[in-house]
Amino acid sequence: MRQVIIRGELRQQTGKGAARRMRAGGRVPAVVYGKSEDTTNISLNERDFHKAMQAGLGGGTLIRLILSKDSDMEDADQVEKTAILKEVQSDVLRGDVIHADFQAISLDEPITTRVPIMLVGEENRPSDEGIIQHMIWELEVHALPMDIPERVEVDISKMEIGDSIKVSDIELSEDVQINTAEDDVIVLITVPEIAVEEEEEVEEVELETEGEEGAKHHADTGGHGTE
């Protein structure tokens, strides 16, 4: 499991007003909660957190939160928590991060989280012009934190039109339990849309031809059947 360090501050003030002031000052209000501990209110540097998110903070990433009691990040009296990112709320219009939720975890206890799926080998696929349909982007897994993979790679280099890969086809360590339904399709290769449209056009032409032939036959027989 990939590990990153994020530094932040413990915060005492809560509520909408305090959150607005923090965001105006370039900080992101956040909370850390766990099964056997009280919720901890924290704040993060907005720019640093955004960079960390761009590098990837999905379910396959273990986060070491180093929290200072004030803005002095060299403060010897710091709190450390091991966590995973559970939720990020963003402004719909501006895209700015409004709030973040972290789940504190123990390395000795299994957790349930989602791991991103990455398709690999596309450049080696047969030149059949098939369309790659990526249906599922994450797998829900249950395992000890250090056993959880950073991501799940799915090789599509040998897939041809009509082929599909399901969750049941994925092989992970026996220490990792996959919770996503086995019959769910992760990726499939479909017929190019142009080919489908051409086939439909051919069918329409055939139907029109049959209709014309029927009308001609009807006219030739004067609208009566042959005796």
Buried (B, 14 or more C-beta within 10 A) or exposed (E): BBEBEBBBBBBEEEEEEBBEEBBEEEBBBBBBBBEEEEEBBBBBBBEBBBEBBEEEBBBBBBBEBEBBBEEEEEEEEBBEBBBBBBEBBEEEEEEEBBBBBBBBBEEEEBBEBBBBBEBEEEEEBEEEEBBEEBEBEBBBBBBBBEBBBBBBEBEBEEBEBEBBBBBEEBEBEEEBBBEBEEEEBBBBBBBEEEBEEEEEEEEEEEEEEEEEEEEEEEEEEEEEEEE
